[in-house]
Amino acid sequence: MRFKILETVRDNTIYRIEEDQPTVGAYLCIFKEGKCIEDYLQDNVEECKLFALEEYCIPLENWEIIEE
């Protein structure tokens, strides 16, 4: 089974959503200088997008699927 990975970049920071098993959810990971500095577990990809919008002002339309 393949899982989605979505990314967007802002201010030299990479924001990545990594989908996991449905029973786990999805992670929003934040990378600076190649290192993960924060990660948040949400119920699904859409919840990660909404969290990123609320906490980091990342517009919903900015996400690009890089792996599916």
N, C-alpha and C positions, 0 to 999 in steps of 0.2 A: 504494500500500500504506500502510495506517495502522498506526502503532505505539502500543502501550500507554504511558500515563503514569500512574503511581501516586503518591500523596502521603500524608503524614501530618505532623502538626505536634506539636512538644513543646518546651516552654520557649522560646517565641518563635523557634523554629528550624523551617524547612520542610525536610523530607526528601523528595526526589523521585527516583523511578526512571523513567528514560526508556529505553524499548526502542529498539534500533537494528536494522540488518540482522542476520540470523542469523550471518553471518560476522564481525560486529563484536562483538555481545553486548548489554549493557545497562549504563547508567551510574547510579550512585547519586550524586546531587548534593545538597549541603547548602547551604542559603541562610540567611543572617542579614542582617537589615536590607536585604533585596532583592538582595543580592550573593551569588554562588556563592563559598563559601569553601573548599570541598573537592569533589572528584569522584573516583569510583573506577570503573574499568571491570571488570565481571565477565562471565562467560560468558552469563548470561541473567537474567531477572527474578527467578527463584527464588534464584539465587546472590546477587543484590543484597539480597534480603530476609534471607537468612541472614547475610550480612556485616553488615547494619545491626543485626541481633539481637546478634551477637557483639561488635561494636565500639561500638554506641550504645544497646544494650538496647531496641531498638524491637521490640515484640511482632509476630509474624507477622500476627496478625489486625488490626492497626492500619491496614494499607494500604488505601486506597480508590482505585479506578480513577477518574481524572478525565477521561481521554480514551482512546478505543479505536478 
